[in-house]
Amino acid sequence: MSEDTMPRAEFDYVVVGGGTAGAVVAARLSEDPDTTVCVLEAGPSDVGDDHVLRLDRWMGLLESGYDWDYPVEPQERGNSFLRHARAKVLGGCSSHNSCIAFWAPAEDLDEWAAMGCTGWGAKDTFPLFRRLETNDAPGDHHGREGPVTLRTIPPHDPCGRALLAACEAAGIPVTPFNTGTTVVRGANWFQVNAREDGVRSSASVSYLHPVLGKRPNLEVRTGLQAKRLVLGEHRRCTGVEYLAPDLFRTHSVAARREVIVACGAIDTPKLLMLSGIGPADHLRETGIEVRVDSPGVGANLQDHPEGVIMWDARQPMVTSSTQWWEIGIFADTEPGLDRPDLMFHYGSVPFDMNTYRQGYPTSENAFCLTPNVTRARSTGTVRLRTRDFRDKPRVDPRYFTDEHDVRVMTYGLRLARRIAEQAPLADWAGAELAPGPQARSDEELFDYIRRTHNTVYHPACTVRMGAPEDRQAPLDPRLRVKGVEGLRVADGSAMPFLTAVNPCITTMMIGEKCADLVRERA
């Protein structure tokens, strides 16, 4: 859409970021025909774009033109080559990821509530998961009429079937997911948010595509990057400045009621800090006027660090798949846990993006398990590199700076080997390509992890919500930015801590919750 066809300069609500949560907020708020909504999305539209819409092509989006492709700062104990893929397209990371679909564990949500996030416990939020989904799994708790299609992956992959049998032989039962009960130890085919025709059921496909061009009160403007939030008198957010389509002029759009920032866990704190909302000392060092001293903005960065163990396959691997990563395995590394602290994704393809450069062999006919730390204790930061909105921020996850994460990941590599040694996988597991059988000790395994680990691309918690009196929490439980009127945040950055499972559907739930709070004027 060109600037000449954008007559409105003012709306009731402006949503900055048309991603996983922002698309939900915009669609829900615009259900009221008397409410006007504008979405500003920096990336292109996904409408009609099979590169984005076809789920089985998702790996081709990494480090592409649809990816902000954020490097990490040099890591003392982690992989400094690692890149954080953040989607630059309508639908955000739900248009960019592998669409693994989980309800958040009730224990996670109840802990959010116990941390001061009133209204975010399981009893408050489970109805929102039900509202958003149309799920093919059994259970009265599931939704059957929501916009997002959730379905269980069909068991077509023979190596995957052998893997599940090997898990059972290793003491990890086959257990269905999304039953309303947290799986602490179990394995199964994932559920994914995707249609049977292979099109992803992203936030944009599910919430925006059905209404684009049909609601005169909704404008979705793509290809427009936000520069800063406009704070008026009494520190009220009155709109957003953005880079015009000519790529050098600044235009603005005003919000009569509220601005909702939904740019994700890296770009939301960046935009707040560019607007003078953040740690005062850092803002001053960067040459930005401090409007609200909020030390928690850009702090508390959490993620699921991911390792890889890969085998050459003795038989031909599948040549088609829903999204190539179809099975999940949960495990507990110590007794008494109410949530798993270790998760694996099974890939029916080689995953050598971090191992090959380190000299490990590879194969075009391979499979892998990727252990990840579900409750990682290492936390990092997002900081501005300069005051120029065009510059990428400094992303420092500080991976493996807490020994807990080292212990869990090392345990995961050994557990993966134990699974692969079981008889059901004997016809599939050939030579261990990475880290290779020579790596046995804790020191050798961690040296491999440190050099080759990746991320599950789940950065979160950088503008976390908390109790009104919690100074380290930039948001109150109603997602309002403390110290500013008319401004909320709705995306993964708002999580108090990262869920133990893939967080995409939880981020959609945050969008649903935000829309409810806005409509309640709460």
C-alpha positions as CSV (number, residue, x, y, z in Angstrom):
1,M,0.0,0.0,0.0
2,S,1.5,3.3,-1.0
3,E,1.5,6.4,1.2
4,D,-0.9,8.2,-1.2
5,T,-3.6,5.7,-0.3
6,M,-3.2,6.2,3.5
7,P,-5.5,9.1,4.2
8,R,-5.9,8.5,7.9
9,A,-3.4,10.2,10.2
10,E,-5.2,9.3,13.4
11,F,-6.8,6.1,14.7
12,D,-8.2,4.9,18.0
13,Y,-5.4,2.4,18.3
14,V,-2.0,2.0,16.7
15,V,-0.4,-1.5,16.8
16,V,3.4,-1.4,16.2
17,G,4.3,-4.8,14.8
18,G,1.9,-7.1,12.9
19,G,3.5,-10.2,14.4
20,T,2.4,-13.2,16.5
21,A,0.6,-11.1,19.1
22,G,0.2,-7.8,17.2
23,A,-1.9,-9.5,14.5
24,V,-4.2,-10.9,17.2
25,V,-4.6,-7.6,18.9
26,A,-5.4,-5.7,15.7
27,A,-7.9,-8.3,14.5
28,R,-9.7,-8.5,17.8
29,L,-9.9,-4.7,18.4
30,S,-11.2,-4.1,14.9
31,E,-14.1,-6.5,15.4
32,D,-15.9,-3.4,16.7
33,P,-16.8,-1.4,13.5
34,D,-16.7,1.8,15.5
35,T,-13.1,1.3,16.5
36,T,-10.3,2.3,14.1
37,V,-7.0,0.4,14.2
38,C,-3.8,0.9,12.3
39,V,-1.0,-1.7,12.1
40,L,2.5,-0.7,11.3
41,E,4.6,-3.6,10.2
42,A,8.3,-3.2,9.1
43,G,8.3,-6.3,6.8
44,P,6.3,-7.2,3.7
45,S,2.9,-8.8,3.6
46,D,2.8,-12.6,3.5
47,V,-0.4,-12.7,1.4
48,G,0.1,-15.0,-1.6
49,D,3.8,-15.6,-0.7
50,D,4.5,-19.3,-0.7
51,H,8.1,-18.7,0.6
52,V,6.4,-17.8,3.9
53,L,3.1,-19.6,3.8
54,R,4.4,-23.1,3.0
55,L,5.4,-24.5,6.3
56,D,7.8,-27.1,4.9
57,R,9.9,-24.2,3.5
58,W,10.5,-22.6,6.9
59,M,14.2,-23.3,7.1
60,G,14.8,-21.3,4.0
61,L,13.6,-18.2,5.8
62,L,16.6,-18.2,8.2
63,E,19.1,-15.5,7.3
64,S,16.9,-14.4,4.3
65,G,15.3,-11.1,3.4
66,Y,12.5,-12.0,5.8
67,D,14.8,-12.2,8.8
68,W,16.2,-9.3,10.9
69,D,19.1,-11.8,11.5
70,Y,20.5,-10.4,14.7
71,P,24.0,-11.5,15.7
72,V,24.8,-12.0,19.4
73,E,27.6,-10.2,21.2
74,P,30.7,-12.3,21.8
75,Q,29.9,-15.0,24.2
76,E,32.3,-16.0,27.0
77,R,30.8,-19.4,27.4
78,G,28.6,-19.8,24.3
79,N,28.6,-19.8,20.5
80,S,29.5,-16.3,19.3
81,F,28.6,-17.2,15.7
82,L,25.0,-17.7,16.7
83,R,22.3,-15.6,15.0
84,H,18.9,-14.8,16.4
85,A,16.3,-15.1,13.6
86,R,13.5,-12.6,14.1
87,A,10.9,-12.4,11.4
88,K,10.6,-9.4,9.1
89,V,7.2,-10.2,7.6
90,L,3.5,-9.9,8.5
91,G,2.7,-12.5,11.1
92,G,6.1,-12.2,12.7
93,C,7.8,-15.3,14.0
94,S,4.5,-17.3,13.5
95,S,5.2,-16.7,9.8
96,H,8.8,-17.7,10.1
97,N,9.0,-20.6,12.6
98,S,8.3,-24.4,12.5
99,C,4.8,-23.9,14.0
100,I,5.3,-26.3,16.9
101,A,2.1,-25.6,18.9
102,F,1.9,-25.9,22.7
103,W,-0.4,-24.7,25.4
104,A,1.8,-23.3,28.2
105,P,2.0,-25.5,31.3
106,A,-0.5,-24.5,34.0
107,E,2.4,-24.5,36.4
108,D,4.2,-21.8,34.4
109,L,1.1,-19.6,34.2
110,D,0.2,-20.0,37.9
111,E,3.8,-19.0,38.7
112,W,3.4,-15.9,36.6
113,A,0.4,-15.1,38.7
114,A,2.3,-15.8,41.9
115,M,5.0,-13.4,40.8
116,G,2.5,-10.5,40.8
117,C,0.9,-10.9,37.4
118,T,-2.7,-11.0,38.6
119,G,-5.1,-12.4,36.0
120,W,-2.5,-14.6,34.2
121,G,-2.9,-17.9,36.0
122,A,-4.1,-21.0,34.2
123,K,-7.7,-20.5,35.2
124,D,-7.6,-17.1,33.6
125,T,-5.6,-17.9,30.5
126,F,-6.6,-21.5,29.5
127,P,-10.0,-20.2,28.2
128,L,-8.0,-17.9,25.9
129,F,-6.1,-20.9,24.4
130,R,-9.4,-22.6,23.9
131,R,-10.8,-19.4,22.2
132,L,-8.0,-19.1,19.7
133,E,-7.8,-22.7,18.5
134,T,-9.5,-25.3,16.4
135,N,-7.8,-28.4,17.6
136,D,-8.1,-32.0,16.2
137,A,-7.0,-33.6,19.5
138,P,-9.5,-35.2,21.9
139,G,-10.5,-33.4,25.1
140,D,-13.3,-31.2,26.3
141,H,-10.8,-28.5,27.1
142,H,-9.9,-27.9,23.5
143,G,-11.4,-25.2,21.3
144,R,-13.2,-26.3,18.1
145,E,-14.1,-22.9,16.5
146,G,-11.1,-20.6,16.9
147,P,-9.1,-19.0,14.1
148,V,-5.9,-21.0,14.6
149,T,-5.8,-24.6,13.3
150,L,-3.9,-26.9,15.6
151,R,-3.4,-30.5,14.4
152,T,-1.4,-33.5,15.4
153,I,1.3,-34.5,12.9
154,P,0.6,-37.8,11.2
155,P,3.1,-40.6,12.0
156,H,4.4,-41.0,8.4
157,D,8.2,-40.9,9.2
158,P,9.5,-44.4,9.8
159,C,12.7,-43.2,11.5
160,G,10.4,-41.1,13.8
161,R,8.3,-44.2,14.6
162,A,11.5,-46.1,15.5
163,L,12.6,-43.1,17.6
164,L,9.4,-43.2,19.7
165,A,9.9,-47.0,20.2
166,A,13.5,-46.3,21.3
167,C,12.3,-43.7,23.7
168,E,9.9,-46.2,25.3
169,A,12.8,-48.7,25.6
170,A,14.8,-46.0,27.3
171,G,12.0,-45.4,29.8
172,I,10.4,-42.4,28.2
173,P,6.8,-43.2,27.5
174,V,4.8,-42.2,24.4
175,T,2.5,-39.5,25.8
176,P,0.1,-37.1,24.0
177,F,0.8,-33.4,24.2
178,N,-1.7,-30.5,25.0
179,T,-4.0,-32.7,27.1
180,G,-4.2,-30.1,29.9
181,T,-1.6,-31.9,32.0
182,T,2.1,-31.0,31.8
183,V,4.3,-33.7,30.3
184,V,7.4,-34.0,32.6
185,R,8.7,-37.2,30.9
186,G,7.3,-38.3,27.5
187,A,7.6,-38.2,23.8
188,N,5.3,-37.9,20.8
189,W,4.5,-36.3,17.5
190,F,4.1,-32.6,17.9
191,Q,1.0,-30.6,17.3
192,V,1.5,-27.8,14.8
193,N,-0.5,-24.7,13.9
194,A,-0.8,-25.5,10.2
195,R,-3.6,-26.5,7.8
196,E,-3.8,-29.9,6.2
197,D,-2.8,-28.3,2.8
198,G,0.6,-27.4,4.3
199,V,-0.1,-23.7,4.8
200,R,1.0,-22.4,8.2
201,S,-1.8,-21.2,10.5
202,S,0.2,-18.2,11.5
203,A,-1.3,-15.2,13.4
204,S,-1.5,-13.3,10.0
205,V,-3.1,-16.2,8.2
206,S,-5.5,-17.0,11.0
207,Y,-6.5,-13.5,12.2
208,L,-5.7,-10.9,9.5
209,H,-6.1,-12.7,6.1
210,P,-9.8,-13.3,6.6
211,V,-10.5,-9.6,7.2
212,L,-8.0,-7.7,5.0
213,G,-9.9,-5.4,2.7
214,K,-13.2,-6.2,4.4
215,R,-13.0,-4.0,7.5
216,P,-12.8,-0.2,6.6
217,N,-11.8,0.4,10.2
218,L,-8.6,-1.6,9.9
219,E,-5.5,-0.5,8.0
220,V,-2.5,-2.8,7.8
221,R,0.5,-0.9,6.6
222,T,3.5,-3.0,5.7
223,G,7.1,-2.0,4.9
224,L,7.1,0.8,7.4
225,Q,9.7,0.7,10.3
226,A,8.9,2.5,13.5
227,K,11.5,5.0,14.6
228,R,10.2,6.1,18.0
229,L,7.1,6.5,20.1
230,V,5.7,10.0,20.5
231,L,5.3,11.0,24.1
232,G,3.3,14.1,24.7
233,E,2.3,16.0,27.8
234,H,2.1,14.1,31.1
235,R,4.2,11.4,29.3
236,R,1.2,10.2,27.4
237,C,2.0,8.1,24.2
238,T,0.1,9.9,21.4
239,G,1.5,8.1,18.4
240,V,4.4,6.6,16.4
241,E,6.9,8.1,14.1
242,Y,8.0,5.8,11.2
243,L,10.3,5.8,8.2
244,A,8.2,6.8,5.1
245,P,8.2,4.7,2.0
246,D,10.7,7.1,0.4
247,L,13.2,5.8,3.0
248,F,14.4,9.2,4.2
249,R,11.3,11.2,5.4
250,T,9.6,10.7,8.7
251,H,5.9,10.3,8.9
252,S,3.7,9.8,11.9
253,V,0.4,8.2,12.9
254,A,-1.5,9.3,16.0
255,A,-3.5,7.2,18.5
256,R,-6.5,8.7,20.2
257,R,-6.7,6.0,22.8
258,E,-3.6,3.7,22.9
259,V,-0.5,2.5,21.2
260,I,0.3,-1.2,21.6
261,V,3.9,-2.2,20.9
262,A,4.2,-5.8,19.6
263,C,7.7,-5.9,18.0
264,G,9.0,-8.9,19.8
265,A,11.6,-9.5,22.5
266,I,14.4,-7.7,20.7
267,D,12.8,-4.9,18.9
268,T,10.2,-3.9,21.6
269,P,12.9,-3.0,24.1
270,K,14.8,-1.3,21.3
271,L,11.8,0.9,20.4
272,L,11.1,1.8,24.0
273,M,14.7,2.8,24.6
274,L,14.8,4.8,21.4
275,S,11.8,6.6,22.8
276,G,13.4,7.4,26.1
277,I,11.9,4.6,28.1
278,G,14.6,2.4,29.7
279,P,17.6,2.3,32.0
280,A,18.5,5.9,32.5
281,D,22.3,5.5,32.5
282,H,22.3,3.5,29.3
283,L,20.0,6.0,27.6
284,R,22.2,8.9,28.6
285,E,25.3,7.1,27.3
286,T,23.6,6.6,24.0
287,G,22.6,10.2,23.7
288,I,18.8,9.7,24.3
289,E,16.7,12.0,26.5
290,V,15.4,10.0,29.5
291,R,11.6,10.2,29.6
292,V,11.0,7.3,32.0
293,D,13.8,5.6,34.0
294,S,12.8,1.9,33.6
295,P,15.8,-0.3,34.4
296,G,14.0,-3.5,33.4
297,V,13.6,-2.6,29.8
298,G,16.0,-4.8,27.8
299,A,17.0,-6.8,30.9
300,N,16.1,-10.4,31.8
301,L,16.6,-11.8,28.3
302,Q,15.8,-15.5,28.4
303,D,16.0,-18.2,25.8
304,H,16.0,-21.9,25.2
305,P,19.6,-22.8,24.2
306,E,19.8,-25.8,22.0
307,G,22.5,-28.3,21.3
308,V,22.6,-30.9,18.6
309,I,23.7,-34.6,18.3
310,M,23.6,-36.0,14.8
311,W,23.8,-39.5,13.2
312,D,24.4,-40.6,9.7
313,A,21.3,-42.6,8.7
314,R,21.6,-46.3,7.7
315,Q,18.4,-46.0,5.6
316,P,17.0,-43.3,3.3
317,M,15.4,-40.6,5.3
318,V,12.0,-39.1,4.4
319,T,11.9,-36.7,1.4
320,S,8.8,-34.9,2.5
321,S,7.5,-33.6,5.8
322,T,5.2,-31.2,7.5
323,Q,8.2,-29.2,8.7
324,W,11.1,-31.7,9.2
325,W,11.0,-31.4,13.1
326,E,8.0,-33.5,13.9
327,I,8.7,-35.2,17.3
328,G,9.3,-33.8,20.8
329,I,10.8,-35.5,23.8
330,F,10.5,-34.2,27.4
331,A,12.7,-35.4,30.2
332,D,13.5,-34.5,33.8
333,T,17.2,-34.5,34.9
334,E,16.5,-34.8,38.6
335,P,13.6,-36.1,40.7
336,G,10.7,-34.1,41.9
337,L,10.2,-31.6,39.1
338,D,6.7,-30.5,38.2
339,R,7.9,-29.3,34.7
340,P,10.5,-30.8,32.4
341,D,13.9,-29.2,32.4
342,L,15.0,-30.8,29.2
343,M,13.4,-31.1,25.8
344,F,14.5,-32.5,22.5
345,H,13.3,-31.8,18.9
346,Y,13.8,-34.6,16.5
347,G,14.9,-33.5,13.0
348,S,14.7,-35.8,10.0
349,V,17.3,-33.7,8.2
350,P,20.9,-32.8,9.0
351,F,21.5,-29.8,11.2
352,D,25.1,-28.8,10.7
353,M,24.8,-25.0,10.6
354,N,27.0,-24.7,13.6
355,T,28.9,-28.0,13.6
356,Y,30.3,-28.0,10.0
357,R,32.3,-24.8,10.5
358,Q,33.9,-26.4,13.5
359,G,35.2,-29.3,11.5
360,Y,32.6,-32.0,12.3
361,P,31.6,-34.3,9.4
362,T,28.1,-34.0,7.9
363,S,25.8,-36.0,5.7
364,E,22.9,-35.3,3.4
365,N,21.1,-38.3,4.8
366,A,21.1,-37.8,8.6
367,F,18.9,-37.3,11.6
368,C,19.4,-35.5,14.8
369,L,18.2,-34.8,18.3
370,T,18.5,-31.2,19.6
371,P,18.5,-31.1,23.4
372,N,17.4,-27.7,24.8
373,V,17.2,-26.3,28.4
374,T,13.6,-25.5,29.0
375,R,14.1,-23.5,32.2
376,A,17.5,-21.9,31.5
377,R,18.8,-19.8,34.3
378,S,21.3,-17.7,32.3
379,T,19.9,-14.3,31.5
380,G,21.1,-11.6,29.2
381,T,20.3,-8.1,27.9
382,V,19.2,-6.2,24.8
383,R,20.9,-2.8,24.6
384,L,21.1,-0.1,21.9
385,R,24.2,0.0,19.8
386,T,23.6,3.7,18.9
387,R,20.6,6.1,19.0
388,D,20.1,5.4,15.3
389,F,16.9,3.3,14.8
390,R,18.6,1.7,11.7
391,D,21.3,0.0,13.7
392,K,20.9,-3.5,15.1
393,P,20.8,-3.6,18.9
394,R,23.3,-5.4,21.0
395,V,21.9,-8.8,21.9
396,D,23.8,-10.5,24.7
397,P,22.1,-13.7,25.9
398,R,25.1,-14.7,28.1
399,Y,24.5,-18.4,27.3
400,F,25.7,-21.0,29.8
401,T,26.8,-18.5,32.4
402,D,24.8,-20.5,34.9
403,E,26.1,-24.0,35.6
404,H,22.6,-25.4,35.8
405,D,22.3,-24.9,32.0
406,V,25.6,-26.7,31.4
407,R,24.5,-29.6,33.5
408,V,21.1,-30.0,31.8
409,M,22.6,-29.8,28.3
410,T,25.3,-32.3,29.0
411,Y,22.8,-34.6,30.5
412,G,20.8,-34.2,27.3
413,L,23.6,-35.3,25.0
414,R,24.1,-38.4,27.1
415,L,20.4,-39.2,27.2
416,A,20.2,-38.8,23.4
417,R,23.0,-41.4,23.0
418,R,21.1,-43.8,25.3
419,I,18.0,-43.4,23.2
420,A,20.0,-44.0,20.0
421,E,21.5,-47.2,21.5
422,Q,18.1,-48.9,21.9
423,A,17.3,-51.7,19.6
424,P,14.3,-50.0,17.8
425,L,16.8,-47.4,16.3
426,A,19.5,-49.9,15.4
427,D,18.4,-50.0,11.8
428,W,18.6,-46.2,11.5
429,A,21.5,-44.8,13.7
430,G,24.8,-45.1,11.9
431,A,27.9,-43.2,12.8
432,E,27.6,-40.4,15.3
433,L,28.7,-37.4,13.2
434,A,28.6,-34.7,16.0
435,P,29.9,-34.5,18.6
436,G,31.3,-38.0,17.8
437,P,31.9,-40.9,20.1
438,Q,35.3,-39.6,21.2
439,A,33.6,-36.8,23.3
440,R,32.7,-38.5,26.6
441,S,33.7,-36.4,29.6
442,D,31.8,-33.5,30.9
443,E,34.6,-31.2,29.8
444,E,34.7,-32.6,26.3
445,L,30.9,-32.4,25.9
446,F,30.7,-28.8,27.2
447,D,33.6,-27.8,24.9
448,Y,31.5,-29.1,22.0
449,I,28.3,-27.4,23.3
450,R,30.0,-24.1,23.8
451,R,31.3,-24.0,20.2
452,T,28.3,-25.4,18.4
453,H,25.1,-24.8,20.2
454,N,22.2,-22.9,18.7
455,T,19.0,-21.4,19.9
456,V,15.4,-22.6,19.5
457,Y,14.8,-18.9,18.6
458,H,12.7,-18.2,21.7
459,P,14.0,-14.9,23.1
460,A,11.6,-13.5,25.7
461,C,11.0,-11.6,28.9
462,T,12.9,-8.3,28.0
463,V,10.0,-6.0,29.0
464,R,8.5,-8.3,31.6
465,M,5.3,-7.6,33.4
466,G,5.0,-7.8,37.2
467,A,3.4,-6.4,40.2
468,P,2.7,-2.6,40.1
469,E,5.3,-2.0,42.9
470,D,8.0,-4.2,41.2
471,R,10.5,-1.6,39.9
472,Q,12.3,-4.1,37.8
473,A,9.1,-5.0,35.8
474,P,8.5,-2.4,33.1
475,L,4.9,-3.5,32.7
476,D,2.0,-3.9,35.1
477,P,-0.2,-7.0,34.9
478,R,-2.5,-5.2,32.4
479,L,0.5,-4.9,30.0
480,R,0.6,-1.1,30.6
481,V,4.1,0.5,30.5
482,K,4.7,2.0,33.9
483,G,5.2,5.7,33.9
484,V,3.5,6.2,30.6
485,E,-0.2,6.7,29.7
486,G,-1.7,5.1,26.7
487,L,1.0,2.6,26.0
488,R,1.0,-1.2,26.3
489,V,3.3,-4.1,25.2
490,A,1.9,-7.3,23.9
491,D,4.4,-9.9,22.7
492,G,6.9,-12.4,24.1
493,S,8.9,-9.7,25.8
494,A,6.1,-9.3,28.4
495,M,6.5,-12.8,29.8
496,P,7.8,-12.8,33.4
497,F,9.8,-15.9,32.5
498,L,10.0,-18.1,29.4
499,T,7.5,-21.0,29.2
500,A,9.0,-24.5,29.4
501,V,7.6,-25.2,25.9
502,N,7.7,-23.5,22.5
503,P,6.1,-20.2,23.2
504,C,4.3,-19.2,19.9
505,I,0.8,-20.1,20.9
506,T,1.3,-18.6,24.3
507,T,2.3,-15.3,22.5
508,M,-0.9,-15.5,20.5
509,M,-2.7,-15.9,23.9
510,I,-1.0,-12.8,25.1
511,G,-2.5,-11.0,22.1
512,E,-5.9,-12.3,23.0
513,K,-5.5,-11.2,26.6
514,C,-4.2,-7.7,25.6
515,A,-7.3,-7.2,23.3
516,D,-9.6,-8.1,26.2
517,L,-7.8,-5.7,28.6
518,V,-7.9,-2.8,26.0
519,R,-11.6,-3.4,25.3
520,E,-12.3,-3.3,29.0
521,R,-10.4,0.0,29.2
522,A,-8.5,-1.7,32.1
